[in-house]
């Protein structure tokens, strides 16, 4: 598919994707990526590769005590993250009153294994919820991740906002990048034939459904949440146009509809 066709395809789908984008006035808050806490070195990634997803190489987050690898799509990406240095991770997490260790243990610690990354477009005054600032050694000068204050509750997904320099490219910028560097298209080309994340439905601890942050994400059409005993993410691509579904449990708490 050439860059122009990619741009047209992305634009047409985004226009109907209220589940991943919401605008109020001149500001827009959008889904940037979703992460899942996994085991050391993410052996769970093999299940995604066998399904037909192409992932990028592991990245170490200096000063944060974590590493990750991921799978990029046209408008978002799925990240698998793990702790590689518990002492560093404990120090970094305590600064923002978040328990990385508990989250990495998932059900064993009655914690949510999910993170929901957001970015903002256009003119805005910042995230529409209270946050704390997270800085790590791997970030560029002046960069910071704004973490929702409600993330201190390990039972609910870890919600945060990345700075503009770390945000996913707009469809227009992505098409322009493909024209200049065609080789980068391979990062987002998947045998599974998926392009856009168009829905993110989470099963979470029943006690977290009244969270002010999660309620706002529902109101903005970014994600939906239902209560249940076991955490689960149902991730929909391209509005489910292929009419297929892949259940990756028990390897990952993830169902992919495409």
N, C-alpha and C positions, 0 to 999 in steps of 0.2 A: 504494500500500500504506500503510495507516494505521500510526501508531507502535506500537500493540499488536501488530499482525501482524508488523511488522519485528522486534520484541523476541522474539516466539515463534519466528520463523524463525531468527534469530540464535542463540537459546538451544539450539534443537534441533540445529543444525549444530555448534555449539561442543562439544556433549556428545560428538560423534563425531570431533572433530578432534584426535587425539593428535599430529598432525604439527605443530601450531602452538602447543600448550600442554602444560605438564607441571607437576605439583604434587608437592612433597615436604613432608609435614607441613603447617605453616602458611604456607609460602612458595610462590610461584609465579613462574616465569620464563617470559615469553611473547614471541612475535615481535611487534615493534612496527612495523618497516618494513624495506624492502630498498631499497638504492640502487644505481645503475649509473652509473659515470663516463661522460660523453658529451662531445661537441664543444661549443665555445663557443655559448651560447644554446640549446642542446639542440634542434637541427633534427630529431633523432630522434623528438621528441615527436609530430610530425605522423603518424608511422606508428601510434602508439597512438590518436590522435584519429580517424584514418580507420577504425580497427578498431571504434570505438564506445565509447571511454573518454573521460570528461570530466575534464580536468585543471584545476588551479588556477594562478594567475599566478606568474611567477618571484619568488623571494625572495632577497635578497642577505644573505649571512652576514657582517656587519660584523666586521672583525678576524680573519677566517678566510681571506679571499681567494677565497671560493667563492660560487656562487649555485646555486639549484636550482628545479625545479618538480616537481609530483607529481600523482599520481592516487590519491585516497582511496577506501577500501572500508570495509566495516562494522567490520573488526577489525584492519586494517593499511593501509599505503599503499606505493606504489611511487614512488620518487624518482629523478629524473635530475639529476645534479650535475656541475658543471663549474668549472674554475678561471677566475676573471675578473681576478685580480691575482697573478701568479706570485711576486712578492717577498713579499707578505703571506702567501700560502699556504705558501711555503717556511719562513718564520719560525714560523708557527703549527704546522706539521707537525713541524718539528725538535724542538719542545718536548716532543713525545710520541714521538719517534724513529720517525716514520712518513713515508714519501715520497709525498706527494700527487701530485707531478709524474709519478712513475713509474706510479702507479695510474691516472692520467688517460690515460696512453699505452697502457694495456692490453697487448695482445699484443706491441706494438713493444718494450716494456720487460720482457716476460715477467712482467707483474704482473697481479693479479686486478682486474677492474673492478668487483667487487661489494663492497657493505657490508651487514652484517646488524645491524640495530638491535633491541635487546631492551628490555623493561621488566620490572619486578618488582612483584608484587602481594602484599598481606598483610604479615605480620610476617616480616622477614628480616634477615640480618646483612650483606647486600651480595651482589654477584655471586659466583658459585661458581667464579671463575677470577681469577688475578692481573690487576690493572689499573693503568693510569696515568690521572691526572686531566687532562681537557682543558677549559679555560675559554676562552671567546671573548666579544668585546664585545657580541654580539647576545643573549647569555644574560642572564636575570634574575639579580639578586643572590642568591648562595647556590646557584645552579644550576651543575652541571658534568656533563659526559659522561664516563663511565668506559670507557676504551678497553682492550681486552684487550692484554696485553703481547705476545702473539704477533702482533699487527697490525704489528709492526716488520718482519715477513717479508712483503714486498710480493707474494709469490707466492700467499698465501692470503687469503681474504676478510677484510675489515676488520670485526671484531666489536666491538660497543660496547653500553653500557647507558645509556639516557636516564633522567633524573631523573623522579620522579612527576609533576611539573608539566608535563612535555613528553610524557608517555605518552598513547597512544590511550585514549579513553574506554571504560569497560566497557559491555556491551550495555545494561544498565539505565540508565546515565547517558546513553548515546546516545539511547535512546528518550525519556527525560525532556527532553533537549535539543530533540529534534524537536517535542515538544509545546509547548515554550516558544517555539521559533524555527523554525517549519515551513520557512522559506526555506532553511535550512542543509541540508535533505535533498538539494537539487539537487547539492551537492558530491559526494555518494556515489551519485547515480543515473546509471547508465550505459546507453546504448543497447544495449550488448553483453549486458545482463541479468545481470551478475555482482555478487555481494554479499560473499562471504567468501573470504579466502585460506585454503585448506585443505591446501596442500602446497607445499614449496619444495625442489626438487632441484637441486643445483649440480654442474656438471662443473668440476673444479679441477685444478691442477697435481698430478700423481701424488705429488710429493715432500711435499705438505702433508697427505696423508691421515692421517698419524700425529700431527698437531697436537693438543695436549691440549685446546685450545679447541674445535676442530671435533669432536673425539671426544665432548666433553661435550654439544654441541648435538645430536649424533646420539642419545646416551643419553637426553637429555631429550625427544626426539621433536620438536624444533623444526625441524630441517632434515636433509637427507641429502646425502652427497657421494660422487662417484665420480671417478676419475682419468681425464684425457683431455688431448689436445693443445690443444684450443680451449675457452676458458671459455664456459659456457652455464648459463642458469637456466631451469628448467622450473617455471613458476608455475601451480598448480592452484587453480581457484575452485570453490566449492560442490560439492566432491567430483566434479567433472566431470559434473554432472547433465545438461548439454545434449549431451554426447557429441561436442563439437567441439574443434578445436585450430587455433591460429594461430601460424605460424612467422615471426618478425620478422627473422630473419637475411637478409642481412648487416647490415641497418640497426642492429639491436640483438642482443646475444647472448641472446635471449629467445624462449622458446616458451610460449605461454599455452594451457592446457587448461581447458575450461569446459563 
